[in-house]
Amino acid sequence: MKKILFILILIMALSCNNDETETQTNKTALSLVTGVNFRETGDPNEIPRQLGNPNVLVNNKLFLYPDPAIETVYISAQENVTDVWLVPANPEKIHQEVNFNSILNTNLYSEQSIISSSNLSLSGQSSKSIGINIGNLPKGYYKVFVKIGGEIYWDNLYKYENQGNNEEQFNAISNFWK
């Protein structure tokens, strides 16, 4: 009886394929980054360099620069920004074919879930242009959530390592998204 049970368990284990055992991150996961829009300046006419398929919701309300950043990142918005949160994120080269414009909306994440996941926050702001010191944050990806007119928008940001070679770091990021 033990041998039969062992054989059945072995057959079941061997019959599973990778597609059944791997889980894929939800398209709307709070900490998921599927791409970035890199821009160097605050010029609204600058066309950002897109890597991957960014899962962002900016609706022409805001943009971040410079992205990637080392010490300070700036938010430029069409209207006054009242709150900002930076949530650590994980880059994944998944959902590259998804049209995020059709699934992302300003009610997708609750303010409380963003607050509880954030590493850095600014509240009580009232400006169309905000600079945020990110020098103390670890290198990596962040989702930058911004509250404008009571609605939440977001963009993805990469923070360079402070002491690293920027060109090497950029090449590594670019190669990841190819």
N, C-alpha and C positions, 0 to 999 in steps of 0.2 A: 504493500500500500504506500509506503514512504517513497519507493522508487517511482511509482506512477505519479504521485503528487509532484515529486521533483522534476520529472520529465515534462509534465504539464506546465509547471512554472517556467521551466527552461524554454519550452516552445513559445509560450506567451511573450517572454522577454525578447526572444530572438525575432519574433514577428513584428514587433513595434519598429517603425521607421523613424527617422529623425524628424520628419514633418509632424508626427504625432506627439513627440516628446518635447520639442522646442516650443517655447511660448514666445510670442511676439508682442512687443510693447504696443499698447493701445495708441491709436492715431492721435488722441487728444490728451495723452498723459501730461500732467503738469510739468514734469521735469524732462520731457523729451525735446531734443533738438534734432531736426532732420536736415538742417542746412542753415546757412548764414548769408546775410547781405553785407559784405564788407564795404565800407566807405571811409575815406581819409579825412574829408573836410565837412564843414557845415554848409557847403553850397547845396541848396535844394535841387539844383539842376545836375549835380554830379550823379552819374549812373553808377550804382553800386555794383561790385563784383559779386555775383551770386555763385555760391558753392553749395551743392546739394539742392534740396527742395525745401526752402525755409518754411517752417510751420509757424508763421507769424501773422498777427492781425494788427496792421497799422492803419489801414484805410485812409492813407494820405493824411493822417492826423499828426504823425510824428516821425522822426528818424533819429538814429543814434550815430554819433561819430566821436572820435575815430573808432572804428571797429575793424580789426582788433585794437584793444587799448592796453596801456600799461598802468598808468597812474590815475588818469581822469577820463571819464566818458561824459559826453554832453548829450542832452536830450533837447531837441528843437521841435516844438509843437505848434499847431495852428491855433490852439486855444490854451488857456491856463491849465497847467498840470498841478494837481493837488496832492497826489501821493505817488511814490515810486517804491517798488520792491525788486530786489535782485534775488532770484531763486537759482541755486546751483542746479545744473542740468547735465544730462548725459547725451552725448552725440551718438546717434545710431543711423547708419546708412540704410534705413528702411523707409517705406512709404514714399519712395522717390517718384512714383507715378500718380500720387494722390493730388487732387485739386483742393488744396486747403481752403481756398476762398469759399468753397461750397459747404464746408463743415465747421469752420471756426466762426464764433460769434462773441460779442461782448459779455454775454451771460454764461459762457462756458465754465468759468472757474469762479468759485465763491471768493469773496475778498478774504474771508477767514482762512480758507485753505492756502491762499497765497501768502498771507501774513505768517501763518504757522510754518511755512516751508522756506521763508526768506532768510538770507544771511545778512541783508542790509536793507534798511528801509528809511524813507524820508516821508514825513507826513506834515500836513498843514502848509504846504507850498502854495504859491499863487503866482506862477510865472510861466512864460512860454519858452524860456530857455533855462535849463538847469544843468549845472556841472556836479558830477558825483565823484568823489575820491574813492577809487577802488584799489588803491595801492596795497592795502592790507589783506585783500581777498586772495585766496589761492588761485593759481592759474587754472584755466579751464573755461567751460561753457556756462553761460547764465541766461536765463530768461529774464528780461527786464520788463516788468509789468508797470504800466503807467495809467493813472486814473485821470481822465479828462472829461469834464462835463458829467460826472457821475458814472461814466462807463469805463471799462477796463480794456486797454489795448496792450499789445506786447510785441517785442522784437527780441531776437537772439543776439547774444554778445559773446565774443571770445576775449578772455583776458590773458595776455602774454605773461610769461614768467619775467619778473622784474630784472633779473640778472642775465637773461638769455640773449642770444643773438636773434634779433627780430626776423632777419631774412630766413635763417634756418627754421625758426618756429613757424613762419608763414608757409614755407615750403612743406613742412610736415603736415600742417593743417590742410593745405591745398591738396596734397597727395592723398590724405585720408578721404576726401570727398570725391575723388576721381572714380 
